[in-house]
Amino acid sequence: MSYLFNILGYAGVVLQACLVVFLFLGPYRRYIVLLVYALTMLATTVLEFAVRNNAALYRKIYWSDEVIWFFMLFLTVISLTYLALEGSPLRAKAARILAVIFVGVLVLPFVLFKPPFFANPHQWTGAWGAWFNSASQILNFGGAIMNLALWSALLTSRRRDPQLLALSAGLGVILAGQAIAFGIRHFTHEDARWIPDLLHDFSDVAGTMILCFALWPAKNARQPVSNAITSV
């Protein structure tokens, strides 16, 4: 089974690198937050690969990367929603609502679950993994709700941007897949932990592939043909 995880891991790195390249070749100024997210994902993934043989160090870096990843992903969804509502009178109101959801989702894990590092900040225990797993599920679920708001904004917009729709779909696959994966982890034995882990990695690869497709240079280079004059 490890070979499958290796394939997904290498595929994820390649796709993240492609995403960064496609953004630089295309509309990176429009999607500056998405570019920062892509660069962050690429850097943290490479770092995890570099320390993967050191279990203790990898575990700490992995969960630290998850926190950074959630933060950047939330900001990306908010920025895309702001773009989708360009010219809409609901833009300011939607931005405030998303900001409230963002803060609420970040605070909720500390309210619902007892963070183990408050009691023992210098030593890793099993409670760390349990808390991060529960917190990650809530964060992914909150991100999925924010992405649903993005979809609603796109579908109600007079100008339905197909690129934004595709980007939203990619983020939705990542968020939904990982929320389900973290939820399944609560009910699986250690021997079956590979099932949610596989879903976690697969959703990340599938979602990043959709993001790359949305930003494919050849696809975006096509310019709409202006209407020809048929009469004088």
N, CA, C and O of each residue as an XYZ file, in Angstrom:
928
protein
N       0.822     -1.212      0.000
C       0.000      0.000      0.000
C       0.864      1.273      0.000
O       0.434      2.337     -0.446
N       2.093      1.130      0.513
C       2.950      2.312      0.597
C       3.274      2.884     -0.781
O       3.463      4.092     -0.925
N       3.337      2.014     -1.797
C       3.659      2.504     -3.144
C       2.570      3.436     -3.656
O       2.853      4.384     -4.389
N       1.304      3.165     -3.266
C       0.202      4.012     -3.695
C       0.307      5.392     -3.058
O       0.061      6.408     -3.710
N       0.675      5.420     -1.781
C       0.862      6.704     -1.106
C       2.044      7.462     -1.713
O       2.012      8.688     -1.820
N       3.081      6.731     -2.108
C       4.227      7.389     -2.757
C       3.827      8.005     -4.088
O       4.250      9.112     -4.420
N       3.002      7.277     -4.854
C       2.540      7.799     -6.143
C       1.726      9.069     -5.941
O       1.925     10.060     -6.644
N       0.802      9.036     -4.972
C      -0.020     10.218     -4.694
C       0.845     11.368     -4.186
O       0.601     12.529     -4.516
N       1.859     11.039     -3.379
C       2.743     12.075     -2.859
C       3.516     12.773     -3.959
O       3.574     14.002     -4.002
N       4.112     11.990     -4.852
C       4.861     12.587     -5.964
C       3.936     13.335     -6.915
O       4.281     14.405     -7.417
N       2.755     12.764     -7.160
C       1.786     13.440     -8.019
C       1.363     14.776     -7.418
O       1.190     15.761     -8.136
N       1.197     14.805     -6.092
C       0.827     16.049     -5.419
C       1.882     17.123     -5.575
O       1.558     18.286     -5.814
N       3.158     16.739     -5.441
C       4.248     17.711     -5.594
C       4.281     18.259     -7.011
O       4.420     19.465     -7.214
N       4.152     17.367     -7.998
C       4.185     17.797     -9.404
C       3.019     18.746     -9.691
O       3.208     19.782    -10.328
N       1.826     18.400     -9.227
C       0.651     19.231     -9.478
C       0.758     20.581     -8.776
O       0.363     21.604     -9.337
N       1.284     20.593     -7.564
C       1.465     21.862     -6.847
C       2.473     22.744     -7.573
O       2.287     23.957     -7.665
N       3.540     22.137     -8.090
C       4.517     22.904     -8.869
C       3.876     23.447    -10.143
O       4.114     24.594    -10.520
N       3.063     22.623    -10.806
C       2.364     23.077    -12.014
C       1.415     24.217    -11.698
O       1.296     25.164    -12.476
N       0.747     24.135    -10.570
C      -0.182     25.191    -10.175
C       0.547     26.518    -10.005
O       0.058     27.559    -10.442
N       1.709     26.481     -9.376
C       2.509     27.698     -9.205
C       2.945     28.253    -10.562
O       2.863     29.457    -10.805
N       3.409     27.361    -11.445
C       3.856     27.795    -12.768
C       2.702     28.388    -13.569
O       2.857     29.439    -14.191
N       1.548     27.726    -13.561
C       0.390     28.208    -14.314
C      -0.073     29.572    -13.810
O      -0.507     30.418    -14.592
N       0.023     29.776    -12.503
C      -0.366     31.077    -11.949
C       0.601     32.169    -12.406
O       0.177     33.266    -12.770
N       1.902     31.865    -12.386
C       2.888     32.859    -12.826
C       2.763     33.155    -14.320
O       3.011     34.278    -14.760
N       2.378     32.145    -15.091
C       2.202     32.344    -16.532
C       0.883     33.019    -16.872
O       0.697     33.508    -17.986
N      -0.018     33.043    -15.924
C      -1.355     33.579    -16.170
C      -1.741     34.691    -15.220
O      -0.985     35.643    -15.020
N      -2.931     34.567    -14.630
C      -3.512     35.674    -13.860
C      -3.086     35.704    -12.388
O      -3.935     35.762    -11.499
N      -1.765     35.663    -12.129
C      -1.338     35.613    -10.733
C      -1.669     36.901     -9.977
O      -1.852     36.875     -8.760
N      -1.747     38.041    -10.699
C      -2.092     39.291    -10.021
C      -3.535     39.267     -9.530
O      -3.861     39.833     -8.487
N      -4.393     38.604    -10.299
C      -5.794     38.503     -9.891
C      -5.961     37.524     -8.731
O      -6.794     37.726     -7.847
N      -5.158     36.464     -8.749
C      -5.277     35.411     -7.728
C      -4.042     35.387     -6.842
O      -3.428     34.336     -6.657
N      -3.679     36.530     -6.299
C      -2.440     36.627     -5.517
C      -2.508     35.768     -4.253
O      -1.507     35.173     -3.855
N      -3.688     35.699     -3.617
C      -3.818     34.876     -2.408
C      -3.721     33.394     -2.773
O      -3.120     32.613     -2.036
N      -4.304     33.008     -3.896
C      -4.184     31.626     -4.369
C      -2.737     31.289     -4.670
O      -2.300     30.166     -4.419
N      -1.982     32.245     -5.206
C      -0.568     32.022     -5.479
C       0.205     31.789     -4.181
O       1.037     30.884     -4.110
N      -0.062     32.592     -3.164
C       0.601     32.403     -1.872
C       0.238     31.039     -1.290
O       1.091     30.350     -0.731
N      -1.037     30.652     -1.424
C      -1.491     29.337     -0.956
C      -0.729     28.225     -1.684
O      -0.256     27.279     -1.054
N      -0.613     28.341     -3.010
C       0.071     27.315     -3.795
C       1.549     27.221     -3.421
O       2.091     26.122     -3.298
N       2.200     28.370     -3.241
C       3.613     28.376     -2.842
C       3.786     27.761     -1.455
O       4.738     27.020     -1.207
N       2.859     28.076     -0.558
C       2.917     27.519      0.802
C       2.759     26.009      0.776
O       3.494     25.287      1.450
N       1.784     25.531     -0.016
C       1.561     24.089     -0.116
C       2.778     23.376     -0.684
O       3.170     22.318     -0.189
N       3.374     23.950     -1.716
C       4.549     23.333     -2.332
C       5.710     23.272     -1.347
O       6.383     22.247     -1.237
N       5.944     24.372     -0.630
C       7.060     24.429      0.318
C       6.865     23.439      1.469
O       7.798     22.729      1.843
N       5.649     23.390      2.032
C       5.404     22.490      3.163
C       5.433     21.025      2.730
O       5.876     20.166      3.494
N       4.968     20.730      1.515
C       5.002     19.350      1.029
C       6.440     18.883      0.836
O       6.788     17.764      1.212
N       7.270     19.735      0.255
C       8.685     19.390      0.073
C       9.359     19.186      1.432
O      10.175     18.279      1.594
N       9.014     20.032      2.404
C       9.588     19.903      3.751
C       9.177     18.573      4.388
O       9.997     17.913      5.026
N       7.920     18.182      4.219
C       7.460     16.907      4.776
C       8.186     15.731      4.126
O       8.530     14.761      4.801
N       8.417     15.818      2.819
C       9.166     14.768      2.134
C      10.592     14.679      2.683
O      11.144     13.587      2.823
N      11.175     15.825      2.988
C      12.567     15.855      3.442
C      12.745     15.199      4.806
O      13.809     14.650      5.091
N      11.714     15.250      5.657
C      11.850     14.725      7.026
C      11.008     13.472      7.240
O      10.790     13.064      8.380
N      10.532     12.857      6.159
C       9.577     11.755      6.303
C      10.165     10.539      7.019
O       9.418      9.713      7.543
N      11.496     10.420      7.049
C      12.124      9.277      7.717
C      12.332      9.508      9.212
O      12.716      8.590      9.937
N      12.080     10.728      9.670
C      12.164     11.043     11.100
C      10.733     11.178     11.633
O      10.116     12.235     11.502
N      10.212     10.108     12.230
C       8.796     10.038     12.593
C       8.387     11.157     13.552
O       7.351     11.793     13.360
N       9.199     11.395     14.584
C       8.837     12.406     15.578
C       8.811     13.800     14.970
O       7.884     14.571     15.216
N       9.824     14.123     14.179
C       9.892     15.444     13.549
C       8.808     15.587     12.487
O       8.184     16.642     12.368
N       8.587     14.528     11.719
C       7.560     14.576     10.664
C       6.187     14.852     11.251
O       5.419     15.639     10.696
N       5.870     14.205     12.378
C       4.561     14.368     13.003
C       4.317     15.820     13.394
O       3.238     16.361     13.153
N       5.316     16.446     13.995
C       5.155     17.835     14.420
C       5.046     18.777     13.224
O       4.225     19.694     13.211
N       5.889     18.533     12.217
C       5.846     19.383     11.022
C       4.536     19.191     10.274
O       3.961     20.154      9.767
N       4.060     17.945     10.203
C       2.815     17.658      9.488
C       1.651     18.443     10.075
O       0.906     19.093      9.342
N       1.491     18.386     11.393
C       0.358     19.078     12.009
C       0.535     20.583     11.975
O      -0.450     21.313     11.862
N       1.760     21.063     12.069
C       2.002     22.505     11.927
C       1.639     22.965     10.519
O       1.054     24.032     10.331
N       1.999     22.134      9.526
C       1.659     22.463      8.143
C       0.150     22.477      7.928
O      -0.361     23.292      7.161
N      -0.565     21.574      8.606
C      -2.016     21.533      8.472
C      -2.636     22.853      8.934
O      -3.554     23.371      8.298
N      -2.130     23.389     10.043
C      -2.652     24.658     10.558
C      -2.406     25.777      9.552
O      -3.303     26.567      9.258
N      -1.176     25.841      9.025
C      -0.837     26.867      8.023
C      -1.701     26.691      6.780
O      -2.193     27.665      6.211
N      -1.881     25.443      6.366
C      -2.668     25.137      5.172
C      -4.109     25.606      5.327
O      -4.665     26.218      4.415
N      -4.724     25.320      6.489
C      -6.099     25.749      6.722
C      -6.221     27.264      6.664
O      -7.143     27.804      6.053
N      -5.289     27.928      7.299
C      -5.319     29.390      7.330
C      -5.260     29.958      5.916
O      -6.054     30.831      5.567
N      -4.333     29.474      5.105
C      -4.196     29.979      3.741
C      -5.391     29.592      2.869
O      -5.815     30.366      2.010
N      -5.933     28.390      3.091
C      -7.080     27.957      2.298
C      -8.304     28.820      2.587
O      -9.042     29.182      1.671
N      -8.517     29.147      3.850
C      -9.641     30.017      4.204
C      -9.494     31.385      3.547
O     -10.453     31.921      2.991
N      -8.294     31.943      3.613
C      -8.066     33.243      2.985
C      -8.279     33.172      1.476
O      -8.762     34.127      0.867
N      -7.916     32.033      0.870
C      -8.111     31.866     -0.566
C      -9.593     31.858     -0.918
O     -10.009     32.512     -1.874
N     -10.391     31.119     -0.149
C     -11.840     31.064     -0.408
C     -12.459     32.448     -0.236
O     -13.308     32.850     -1.032
N     -12.041     33.177      0.796
C     -12.570     34.525      1.022
C     -12.209     35.437     -0.139
O     -13.049     36.206     -0.607
N     -10.961     35.362     -0.613
C     -10.533     36.239     -1.712
C     -11.278     35.918     -3.006
O     -11.623     36.825     -3.763
N     -11.531     34.625     -3.267
C     -12.263     34.243     -4.478
C     -13.724     34.681     -4.392
O     -14.314     35.091     -5.392
N     -14.301     34.594     -3.203
C     -15.675     35.063     -3.020
C     -15.758     36.563     -3.250
O     -16.717     37.059     -3.842
N     -14.751     37.277     -2.779
C     -14.704     38.732     -2.978
C     -14.633     39.062     -4.468
O     -15.262     40.016     -4.927
N     -13.864     38.268     -5.225
C     -13.781     38.458     -6.676
C     -15.115     38.140     -7.347
O     -15.544     38.844     -8.261
N     -15.768     37.066     -6.881
C     -17.029     36.648     -7.495
C     -18.121     37.692     -7.318
O     -19.026     37.798     -8.145
N     -18.036     38.456     -6.245
C     -19.060     39.465     -5.947
C     -18.652     40.858     -6.422
O     -19.225     41.859     -5.991
N     -17.676     40.916     -7.296
C     -17.236     42.213     -7.812
C     -18.400     42.947     -8.493
O     -19.053     42.407     -9.386
N     -18.642     44.174     -8.057
C     -19.727     44.963     -8.603
C     -21.075     44.701     -7.954
O     -22.063     45.348     -8.301
N     -21.130     43.755     -7.011
C     -22.393     43.441     -6.345
C     -22.539     44.268     -5.070
O     -21.556     44.489     -4.363
N     -23.768     44.733     -4.766
C     -23.974     45.481     -3.513
C     -23.838     44.596     -2.272
O     -23.727     45.099     -1.154
N     -23.847     43.274     -2.477
C     -23.722     42.341     -1.353
C     -22.275     42.046     -0.984
O     -22.006     41.297     -0.045
N     -21.344     42.639     -1.727
C     -19.935     42.296     -1.540
C     -19.440     42.582     -0.128
O     -18.822     41.722      0.499
N     -19.704     43.765      0.368
C     -19.222     44.141      1.700
C     -19.869     43.278      2.780
O     -19.199     42.844      3.717
N     -21.177     43.031      2.649
C     -21.888     42.219      3.632
C     -21.362     40.783      3.638
O     -21.156     40.195      4.700
N     -21.146     40.223      2.447
C     -20.632     38.862      2.345
C     -19.236     38.759      2.947
O     -18.912     37.764      3.594
N     -18.415     39.771      2.742
C     -17.056     39.770      3.305
C     -17.112     39.746      4.830
O     -16.316     39.055      5.466
N     -18.044     40.494      5.421
C     -18.170     40.501      6.879
C     -18.642     39.139      7.397
O     -18.154     38.652      8.418
N     -19.597     38.530      6.683
C     -20.102     37.225      7.107
C     -19.004     36.169      7.044
O     -18.855     35.365      7.965
N     -18.236     36.173      5.953
C     -17.144     35.209      5.812
C     -16.068     35.425      6.874
O     -15.475     34.466      7.371
N     -15.821     36.685      7.218
C     -14.830     36.974      8.265
C     -15.287     36.408      9.605
O     -14.481     35.874     10.368
N     -16.594     36.528      9.892
C     -17.146     35.985     11.142
C     -17.025     34.465     11.155
O     -16.643     33.879     12.168
N     -17.354     33.819     10.018
C     -17.229     32.364      9.927
C     -15.776     31.950     10.105
O     -15.480     30.971     10.791
N     -14.875     32.697      9.487
C     -13.443     32.401      9.576
C     -12.968     32.423     11.029
O     -12.311     31.488     11.487
N     -13.299     33.482     11.742
C     -12.887     33.602     13.146
C     -13.556     32.522     13.995
O     -12.924     31.919     14.862
N     -14.854     32.286     13.732
C     -15.582     31.289     14.506
C     -15.020     29.896     14.349
O     -14.890     29.160     15.327
N     -14.684     29.527     13.114
C     -14.148     28.196     12.853
C     -12.779     28.022     13.504
O     -12.449     26.932     13.973
N     -11.989     29.075     13.533
C     -10.667     28.987     14.168
C     -10.769     28.873     15.682
O      -9.935     28.225     16.315
N     -11.776     29.494     16.263
C     -11.927     29.492     17.723
C     -12.617     28.225     18.213
O     -12.326     27.740     19.306
N     -13.538     27.684     17.402
C     -14.377     26.567     17.829
C     -13.602     25.353     18.339
O     -13.998     24.789     19.359
N     -12.514     24.917     17.684
C     -11.786     23.754     18.208
C     -11.250     23.963     19.623
O     -11.151     23.007     20.392
N     -10.902     25.201     19.976
C     -10.398     25.469     21.316
C     -11.526     25.473     22.347
O     -11.298     25.257     23.538
N     -12.743     25.720     21.870
C     -13.895     25.753     22.770
C     -14.464     24.356     22.985
O     -14.795     23.987     24.112
N     -14.579     23.582     21.916
C     -15.204     22.261     22.001
C     -14.263     21.200     22.568
O     -14.705     20.269     23.242
N     -12.963     21.345     22.293
C     -11.999     20.334     22.719
C     -10.923     20.972     23.591
O     -10.557     22.133     23.409
N     -10.437     20.199     24.522
C      -9.388     20.703     25.414
C      -8.032     20.537     24.737
O      -7.558     19.412     24.575
N      -7.411     21.626     24.347
C      -6.100     21.518     23.682
C      -5.060     20.941     24.630
O      -4.829     21.515     25.694
N      -4.434     19.840     24.288
C      -3.479     19.195     25.199
C      -2.256     20.031     25.492
O      -1.640     19.869     26.545
N      -1.880     20.941     24.568
C      -0.645     21.698     24.791
C      -0.806     22.738     25.891
O       0.188     23.286     26.367
N      -2.059     23.025     26.312
C      -2.232     23.914     27.456
C      -1.763     23.231     28.732
O      -1.273     23.879     29.657
N      -1.922     21.901     28.768
C      -1.523     21.158     29.959
C      -0.068     20.687     29.873
O       0.633     20.623     30.883
N       0.374     20.362     28.663
C       1.723     19.835     28.484
C       2.298     20.351     27.173
O       2.255     19.653     26.161
N       2.838     21.576     27.181
C       3.255     22.208     25.928
C       4.553     21.695     25.344
O       4.875     22.029     24.204
N       5.308     20.902     26.074
C       6.644     20.548     25.609
C       6.790     19.077     25.229
O       7.880     18.651     24.847
N       5.731     18.302     25.323
C       5.852     16.878     25.039
C       4.678     16.405     24.199
O       3.523     16.709     24.497
N       4.983     15.664     23.154
C       3.917     15.114     22.309
C       3.275     13.926     23.006
O       3.973     13.049     23.516
N       1.941     13.895     23.032
C       1.195     12.759     23.573
C       0.136     12.359     22.550
O      -0.071     13.044     21.549
N      -0.530     11.236     22.821
C      -1.591     10.790     21.933
C      -2.727     11.783     21.863
O      -3.454     11.832     20.871
N      -2.887     12.587     22.926
C      -3.959     13.583     22.938
C      -3.745     14.653     21.872
O      -4.703     15.246     21.376
N      -2.483     14.896     21.523
C      -2.204     15.866     20.460
C      -2.848     15.426     19.153
O      -3.556     16.197     18.505
N      -2.592     14.177     18.774
C      -3.146     13.667     17.531
C      -4.664     13.688     17.528
O      -5.284     14.047     16.527
N      -5.275     13.295     18.670
C      -6.738     13.283     18.762
C      -7.304     14.697     18.628
O      -8.316     14.907     17.959
N      -6.638     15.671     19.275
C      -7.143     17.049     19.214
C      -6.980     17.622     17.804
O      -7.903     18.238     17.272
N      -5.824     17.422     17.209
C      -5.604     17.941     15.860
C      -6.546     17.287     14.859
O      -7.006     17.940     13.923
N      -6.836     16.001     15.051
C      -7.743     15.309     14.144
C      -9.146     15.912     14.222
O      -9.773     16.168     13.194
N      -9.644     16.139     15.455
C     -10.968     16.729     15.638
C     -10.997     18.172     15.141
O     -11.950     18.598     14.490
N      -9.940     18.916     15.458
C      -9.874     20.307     15.022
C      -9.831     20.401     13.493
O     -10.465     21.277     12.903
N      -9.082     19.495     12.857
C      -8.971     19.508     11.401
C     -10.316     19.213     10.748
O     -10.647     19.786      9.710
N     -11.094     18.313     11.362
C     -12.405     18.007     10.809
C     -13.305     19.234     10.829
O     -14.002     19.518      9.855
N     -13.288     19.963     11.948
C     -14.110     21.170     12.064
C     -13.629     22.241     11.088
O     -14.441     22.907     10.445
N     -12.321     22.405     10.979
C     -11.777     23.420     10.080
C     -12.127     23.112      8.621
O     -12.469     24.014      7.856
N     -12.040     21.841      8.244
C     -12.413     21.469      6.883
C     -13.898     21.678      6.638
O     -14.300     22.137      5.568
N     -14.711     21.341      7.632
C     -16.152     21.530      7.494
C     -16.486     23.013      7.360
O     -17.329     23.401      6.551
N     -15.810     23.839      8.166
C     -16.016     25.289      8.057
C     -15.574     25.817      6.709
O     -16.224     26.686      6.128
N     -14.458     25.285      6.210
C     -13.999     25.691      4.895
C     -14.975     25.290      3.804
O     -15.166     26.027      2.836
N     -15.603     24.109      3.955
C     -16.596     23.666      2.979
C     -17.805     24.594      2.971
O     -18.365     24.876      1.912
N     -18.209     25.068      4.149
C     -19.325     26.014      4.227
C     -18.961     27.320      3.529
O     -19.774     27.890      2.802
N     -17.739     27.791      3.752
C     -17.292     29.011      3.089
C     -17.234     28.824      1.575
O     -17.564     29.740      0.822
N     -16.811     27.629      1.126
C     -16.757     27.365     -0.298
C     -18.164     27.291     -0.887
O     -18.380     27.667     -2.039
N     -19.121     26.806     -0.090
C     -20.513     26.802     -0.538
C     -21.006     28.232     -0.749
O     -21.757     28.507     -1.685
N     -20.577     29.138      0.127
C     -20.929     30.548     -0.048
C     -20.319     31.090     -1.341
O     -20.938     31.897     -2.034
N     -19.103     30.641     -1.662
C     -18.468     31.049     -2.913
C     -19.272     30.552     -4.114
O     -19.493     31.300     -5.066
N     -19.707     29.303     -4.070
C     -20.521     28.757     -5.151
C     -21.822     29.542     -5.303
O     -22.245     29.845     -6.418
N     -22.454     29.869     -4.170
C     -23.705     30.632     -4.216
C     -23.476     31.988     -4.871
O     -24.284     32.443     -5.681
N     -22.358     32.631     -4.511
C     -22.047     33.933     -5.098
C     -21.818     33.823     -6.603
O     -22.230     34.697     -7.366
N     -21.160     32.746     -7.024
C     -20.882     32.560     -8.452
C     -22.156     32.266     -9.245
O     -22.340     32.771    -10.352
N     -23.026     31.449     -8.668
C     -24.233     31.051     -9.384
C     -25.271     32.175     -9.454
O     -26.101     32.207    -10.363
N     -25.218     33.091     -8.489
C     -26.176     34.207     -8.502
C     -25.613     35.438     -9.207
O     -26.323     36.422     -9.416
N     -24.334     35.374     -9.569
C     -23.716     36.515    -10.234
C     -24.213     36.627    -11.670
O     -24.458     35.616    -12.328
N     -24.360     37.847    -12.147
C     -24.762     38.069    -13.533
C     -23.674     37.599    -14.489
O     -23.967     37.114    -15.582
N     -22.416     37.742    -14.075
C     -21.286     37.291    -14.894
C     -20.713     36.018    -14.280
O     -19.902     36.085    -13.357
N     -21.116     34.897    -14.770
C     -20.619     33.645    -14.229
C     -19.255     33.348    -14.833
O     -19.131     33.005    -16.009
N     -18.252     33.486    -14.005
C     -16.873     33.283    -14.450
C     -16.556     31.789    -14.410
O     -16.476     31.219    -13.322
N     -16.372     31.129    -15.571
C     -16.109     29.685    -15.580
C     -14.805     29.317    -14.870
O     -14.690     28.235    -14.294
N     -13.827     30.220    -14.916
C     -12.567     29.934    -14.237
C     -12.758     29.923    -12.722
O     -12.236     29.045    -12.035
N     -13.502     30.894    -12.205
C     -13.784     30.917    -10.773
C     -14.608     29.701    -10.349
O     -14.398     29.154     -9.267
N     -15.544     29.281    -11.201
C     -16.340     28.090    -10.902
C     -15.442     26.856    -10.797
O     -15.608     26.032     -9.897
N     -14.487     26.738    -11.726
C     -13.580     25.589    -11.699
C     -12.662     25.637    -10.477
O     -12.406     24.608     -9.852
N     -12.169     26.822    -10.139
C     -11.323     26.965     -8.945
C     -12.105     26.611     -7.687
O     -11.582     25.948     -6.792
N     -13.354     27.052     -7.619
C     -14.195     26.729     -6.478
C     -14.443     25.226     -6.382
O     -14.465     24.663     -5.287
N     -14.630     24.577     -7.543
C     -14.836     23.129     -7.551
C     -13.601     22.398     -7.021
O     -13.722     21.445     -6.251
N     -12.413     22.848     -7.436
C     -11.186     22.228     -6.955
C     -11.024     22.362     -5.448
O     -10.682     21.396     -4.767
N     -11.270     23.560     -4.931
C     -11.180     23.768     -3.485
C     -12.235     22.943     -2.752
O     -11.985     22.431     -1.661
N     -13.421     22.819     -3.363
C     -14.487     22.037     -2.745
C     -14.128     20.571     -2.614
O     -14.427     19.943     -1.599
N     -13.479     20.016     -3.650
C     -13.047     18.616     -3.605
C     -12.032     18.408     -2.482
O     -12.110     17.425     -1.745
N     -11.087     19.327     -2.355
C     -10.070     19.223     -1.307
C     -10.709     19.286      0.074
O     -10.435     18.445      0.930
N     -11.561     20.285      0.288
C     -12.170     20.489      1.609
C     -13.112     19.357      1.984
O     -13.040     18.837      3.097
N     -13.996     18.969      1.068
C     -14.968     17.920      1.369
C     -14.280     16.580      1.605
O     -14.603     15.866      2.555
N     -13.329     16.242      0.731
C     -12.625     14.972      0.868
C     -11.861     14.869      2.176
O     -11.873     13.823      2.826
N     -11.201     15.945      2.562
C     -10.412     15.899      3.782
C     -11.288     15.962      5.025
O     -10.939     15.370      6.046
N     -12.419     16.666      4.964
C     -13.353     16.670      6.100
C     -13.879     15.263      6.350
O     -13.973     14.830      7.499
N     -14.223     14.543      5.278
C     -14.699     13.162      5.418
C     -13.576     12.267      5.945
O     -13.808     11.401      6.789
N     -12.364     12.482      5.444
C     -11.226     11.658      5.867
C     -10.957     11.812      7.361
O     -10.766     10.817      8.061
N     -10.941     13.047      7.851
C     -10.700     13.263      9.277
C     -11.844     12.699     10.112
O     -11.621     12.233     11.230
N     -13.082     12.737      9.576
C     -14.207     12.151     10.298
C     -14.095     10.644     10.397
O     -14.374     10.069     11.449
N     -13.684      9.983      9.295
C     -13.546      8.526      9.286
C     -12.466      8.077     10.263
O     -12.562      6.993     10.838
N     -11.456      8.888     10.450
C     -10.364      8.515     11.354
C     -10.861      8.238     12.772
O     -10.257      7.446     13.497
N     -11.960      8.887     13.173
C     -12.495      8.677     14.520
C     -13.027      7.263     14.709
O     -13.115      6.778     15.837
N     -13.385      6.594     13.603
C     -14.071      5.307     13.702
C     -13.260      4.155     13.125
O     -13.781      3.049     12.983
N     -12.009      4.389     12.794
C     -11.182      3.334     12.225
C     -10.095      2.909     13.199
O      -9.528      3.721     13.930
N      -9.829      1.623     13.185
C      -8.746      1.080     14.001
C      -7.412      1.448     13.362
O      -7.348      1.809     12.186
N      -6.367      1.351     14.142
C      -5.033      1.712     13.653
C      -4.672      0.924     12.397
O      -4.004      1.448     11.505
N      -5.115     -0.346     12.324
C      -4.794     -1.176     11.156
C      -5.490     -0.694      9.897
O      -5.024     -0.958      8.789
N      -6.617      0.020     10.059
C      -7.378      0.502      8.899
C      -7.199      2.002      8.686
O      -7.954      2.619      7.934
N      -6.210      2.585      9.341
C      -5.996      4.028      9.237
C      -5.607      4.442      7.816
O      -5.734      5.609      7.446
N      -5.136      3.484      7.031
C      -4.743      3.808      5.659
C      -5.930      4.251      4.812
O      -5.744      4.952      3.817
N      -7.150      3.855      5.186
C      -8.327      4.204      4.386
C      -8.586      5.717      4.410
O      -8.650      6.332      3.346
N      -8.739      6.337      5.597
C      -8.917      7.797      5.585
C      -7.683      8.540      5.100
O      -7.799      9.605      4.492
N      -6.493      7.986      5.364
C      -5.279      8.645      4.885
C      -5.228      8.650      3.357
O      -4.789      9.623      2.743
N      -5.685      7.551      2.751
C      -5.723      7.480      1.294
C      -6.730      8.478      0.728
O      -6.458      9.142     -0.272
N      -7.897      8.580      1.372
C      -8.903      9.550      0.938
C      -8.379     10.971      1.080
O      -8.629     11.812      0.216
N      -7.655     11.246      2.161
C      -7.058     12.560      2.400
C      -6.115     12.938      1.261
O      -6.219     14.029      0.700
N      -5.202     12.040      0.924
C      -4.211     12.337     -0.111
C      -4.846     12.388     -1.501
O      -4.484     13.226     -2.328
N      -5.795     11.482     -1.750
C      -6.431     11.443     -3.064
C      -7.248     12.710     -3.326
O      -7.207     13.252     -4.431
N      -7.988     13.185     -2.322
C      -8.786     14.403     -2.497
C      -7.893     15.609     -2.749
O      -8.251     16.504     -3.514
N      -6.728     15.631     -2.102
C      -5.797     16.725     -2.312
C      -5.270     16.718     -3.750
O      -5.196     17.763     -4.395
N      -4.905     15.526     -4.247
C      -4.405     15.417     -5.617
C      -5.503     15.751     -6.623
O      -5.264     16.490     -7.578
N      -6.709     15.209     -6.414
C      -7.812     15.450     -7.344
C      -8.186     16.930     -7.376
O      -8.395     17.497     -8.448
N      -8.269     17.558     -6.197
C      -8.614     18.977     -6.140
C      -7.557     19.854     -6.785
O      -7.886     20.805     -7.494
N      -6.279     19.540     -6.545
C      -5.202     20.323     -7.149
C      -5.183     20.153     -8.658
O      -4.835     21.084     -9.384
N      -5.557     18.959     -9.141
C      -5.636     18.731    -10.577
C      -6.707     19.627    -11.205
O      -6.509     20.165    -12.294
N      -7.834     19.785    -10.519
C      -8.901     20.656    -11.022
C      -8.436     22.112    -11.027
O      -8.747     22.859    -11.955
N      -7.699     22.516    -10.005
C      -7.159     23.872     -9.973
C      -6.210     24.106    -11.143
O      -6.229     25.169    -11.764
N      -5.383     23.110    -11.440
C      -4.455     23.236    -12.573
C      -5.214     23.331    -13.887
O      -4.858     24.123    -14.760
N      -6.253     22.527    -14.027
C      -7.054     22.569    -15.251
C      -7.693     23.943    -15.433
O      -7.761     24.463    -16.547
N      -8.161     24.528    -14.323
C      -8.798     25.843    -14.404
C      -7.822     26.919    -14.855
O      -8.223     27.915    -15.457
N      -6.526     26.717    -14.560
C      -5.513     27.732    -14.880
C      -4.608     27.310    -16.033
O      -3.558     27.912    -16.254
N      -5.013     26.278    -16.766
C      -4.192     25.757    -17.866
C      -3.887     26.877    -18.858
O      -4.816     27.474    -19.400
N      -2.603     27.181    -19.113
C      -2.245     28.338    -19.950
C      -2.861     28.314    -21.335
O      -3.394     29.329    -21.784
N      -2.802     27.174    -22.032
C      -3.337     27.100    -23.393
C      -4.828     27.374    -23.409
O      -5.343     28.010    -24.328
N      -5.523     26.886    -22.376
C      -6.964     27.080    -22.283
C      -7.296     28.541    -22.042
O      -8.236     29.076    -22.630
N      -6.523     29.188    -21.174
C      -6.806     30.571    -20.821
C      -6.276     31.565    -21.842
O      -6.639     32.741    -21.819
N      -5.399     31.083    -22.754
C      -4.838     31.993    -23.749
C      -5.816     32.273    -24.875
O      -5.665     33.240    -25.622
N      -6.831     31.406    -24.990
C      -7.802     31.616    -26.054
C      -8.599     32.876    -25.801
O      -9.132     33.074    -24.709
N      -8.680     33.705    -26.781
C      -9.438     34.944    -26.656
C     -10.748     34.798    -27.396
O     -10.777     34.209    -28.477
N     -11.849     35.325    -26.842
C     -13.108     35.234    -27.536
C     -13.073     35.999    -28.854
O     -12.551     37.113    -28.917
N     -13.624     35.404    -29.898
C     -13.630     36.041    -31.212
C     -14.722     37.086    -31.236
O     -15.869     36.803    -30.893
N     -14.370     38.288    -31.638
C     -15.359     39.362    -31.685
C     -16.351     39.102    -32.812
O     -16.030     38.453    -33.807
N     -17.561     39.623    -32.636
C     -18.605     39.417    -33.630
C     -18.222     40.105    -34.941
O     -17.848     41.278    -34.954
N     -18.319     39.364    -36.030
C     -17.980     39.931    -37.331
C     -19.093     40.837    -37.822
O     -20.264     40.606    -37.521
N     -18.740     41.850    -38.565
C     -19.726     42.769    -39.133
C     -20.293     42.125    -40.391
O     -19.564     41.870    -41.350
N     -21.578     41.868    -40.384
C     -22.200     41.175    -41.498
C     -23.006     42.097    -42.386
O     -23.562     41.677    -43.401
N     -23.062     43.364    -41.993
C     -23.837     44.303    -42.815
C     -23.156     45.665    -42.792
O     -22.366     45.958    -41.896
N     -23.461     46.474    -43.762
C     -22.878     47.801    -43.870
C     -24.001     48.814    -43.868
O     -23.748     50.016    -43.951
